[in-house]
């Protein structure tokens, strides 16, 4: 079982459209690419999502901390029954 940080364990549905999502491709090495997604709400940065070949990473706000999940762990979390 993978422990989910409380900041990532939110599955609430919202009808608000106040989020601004921006995606940029950036090269790490010549043969590898990551997708960087910056998420903002009311011009405040909620965080950055980095999608790569081996993992998905979330850095909240302007934090130096990063929550990293393998694709297998991410798949388990997304398939887990919701309360």
Secondary structure, DSSP 8 states (H G I E B T S, - for coil): -----GGG----------EEEEEEEEEEETTEEEEEEEEEETTEEEEEEEE-SSEEEEEETT-S--EEEEHHHHHHHHHS---
